[in-house]
C-alpha cells in the first residue's frame, strides 16, 4: 500500500549559506561603518557587491585586491534588499582557493550539512580550529562550519574525512 506524497509535505533542504564567485573589479571603503565593498563579476558577466566587515572571516587571512578571484559566502536566509547589483553581507571570504574543496554550511548533530549534501567523518588527523586559529575541542554538531576536504563518496549525502574544519 503506497500512500501518495502530498506536494506540501515535500521539504526541500537547502544550504544555510549561498555564495558568489568571480573577479574583483573595484574596491570601495566606507570608513564610517568599517565596511569594504568589493564589486565582483562572475563568469557569466553578472555583478554583485560583496560587503566585507570586521566580522568577515578570511580563509588563510588572504586580503582581497582588484583582480583577485574571490568566493564570498553569505547567509542565504537573511533578508536581501532589492537593488542591482545585489549586495551580499559576506560571512566567509576565500581568495583563489587552491586548498581542496570547501563547504561552508550549518552541520546538524550528525554532522550532515543543511542541504544534505555532505556528511563529516572527523578523524584524529582532522585539524579543527576556531576563526582566530586556536584549536577547538568542543562538539562540532549543530554549528556553522567551513570544511576543507579532498575526496568524498558519491553517496547522498557524500561522506568525507575533512582535512580542516573551521568553527564559525
C-alpha positions in Angstrom: 0.0 0.0 0.0 1.7 3.1 -1.2 0.4 6.4 0.1 0.9 9.3 -2.3 3.0 12.2 -1.1 1.2 15.5 -0.9 3.2 18.2 -2.5 3.1 20.4 0.6 4.7 17.6 2.6 7.9 17.7 0.5 10.5 19.7 2.2 13.4 20.8 0.1 16.7 21.0 2.1 18.9 23.9 1.2 22.2 25.2 2.3 22.3 27.7 5.1 24.9 29.7 3.1 25.0 30.7 -0.6 28.0 32.0 -2.4 29.0 34.3 -5.2 32.3 33.8 -7.0 34.2 36.0 -9.5 36.9 38.5 -10.2 37.1 41.7 -8.1 36.6 44.7 -10.4 36.6 47.5 -7.9 37.0 48.0 -4.1 35.4 50.8 -2.1 36.0 51.6 1.5 33.3 53.0 3.9 35.3 54.3 6.8 32.3 55.4 8.8 30.9 51.9 9.1 34.2 49.9 8.7 32.8 48.2 5.6 34.5 47.4 2.3 32.5 46.9 -0.8 34.1 44.6 -3.4 32.4 44.7 -6.9 32.7 41.2 -8.3 31.9 39.9 -11.8 31.2 36.2 -12.3 32.0 34.1 -15.4 28.5 34.8 -16.9 29.0 38.6 -16.6 26.8 39.0 -13.5 27.8 41.6 -10.9 27.4 41.7 -7.1 28.7 43.9 -4.3 30.3 41.7 -1.6 30.1 43.6 1.7 33.1 42.8 3.9 33.1 43.8 7.5 35.2 43.3 10.6 33.1 40.1 11.2 34.0 38.6 7.8 36.3 35.6 8.2 39.1 35.4 5.6 40.3 31.9 4.9 44.1 31.8 5.3 44.0 35.6 6.0 44.3 36.4 2.3 43.5 40.0 1.5 41.3 41.0 -1.4 42.6 43.2 -4.2 41.4 44.3 -7.6 41.9 41.3 -9.9 41.6 38.7 -7.2 39.4 35.7 -7.8 37.1 35.5 -4.7 34.2 33.5 -3.4 32.1 35.1 -0.7 29.7 33.1 1.4 26.6 34.8 2.8 23.6 33.8 5.0 21.0 32.5 2.4 18.2 33.0 5.0 18.9 36.7 5.5 16.7 39.4 4.0 18.1 41.0 0.8 17.4 44.5 -0.4 16.2 44.5 -4.0 18.9 46.5 -5.7 21.2 46.0 -8.7 23.9 44.8 -8.5 22.8 42.7 -5.5 24.6 43.3 -2.2 25.6 40.3 0.0 27.0 40.6 3.6 29.9 38.2 3.5 30.4 35.8 6.4 33.4 33.9 4.9 35.6 35.1 2.1 38.2 33.0 0.3 40.7 34.3 -2.3 41.7 32.0 -5.1 41.0 28.8 -3.2 43.7 26.2 -4.1 43.2 24.2 -0.9 41.0 21.3 -1.9 37.2 21.5 -1.8 35.4 23.9 0.6 31.9 23.6 2.1 30.5 26.4 4.3 27.2 25.4 5.9 25.4 24.6 9.1 26.0 21.0 10.2 23.5 19.1 12.4 24.2 16.8 15.3 25.0 14.0 12.8 27.5 16.4 11.0 25.3 16.5 7.9 25.2 19.8 6.1 21.9 21.7 5.9 21.5 20.9 2.2 22.0 17.2 3.0 24.9 17.1 0.5 27.9 16.4 2.8 28.5 14.3 6.0 31.6 14.7 8.0 33.7 11.9 9.5 36.1 13.6 11.9 39.3 11.7 12.5 42.3 12.4 14.7 44.1 13.8 11.5 41.4 16.5 11.1 42.6 19.9 12.1 39.7 21.6 14.0 40.2 25.3 14.8 38.2 28.4 15.6 38.1 31.6 13.5 41.0 33.0 15.4 43.2 30.0 14.7 43.0 28.3 18.1 42.5 24.6 18.4 38.8 23.7 19.0 38.0 20.7 21.2 34.2 21.1 21.6 31.3 19.4 19.8 31.0 20.2 16.0 27.3 19.2 15.7 24.7 22.0 15.4 27.3 24.6 14.3 28.2 26.6 11.3 31.4 25.3 9.8 33.9 25.9 7.0 35.2 22.5 5.9 38.2 21.7 3.6 38.3 18.2 2.1 40.0 16.3 -0.7 37.7 13.4 -1.6 34.2 12.2 -0.8 32.0 9.3 -1.5 29.4 9.5 -4.3 26.5 8.9 -1.9 23.9 11.4 -0.8 25.0 12.8 1.5 28.6 12.4 0.3 30.8 11.3 3.2 34.3 12.8 3.7 37.1 12.8 6.2 37.9 16.6 6.2 41.5 17.9 6.3 40.5 21.0 8.2 37.4 22.3 9.9 36.9 26.0 11.0 34.2 26.6 13.6 32.4 29.8 12.6 
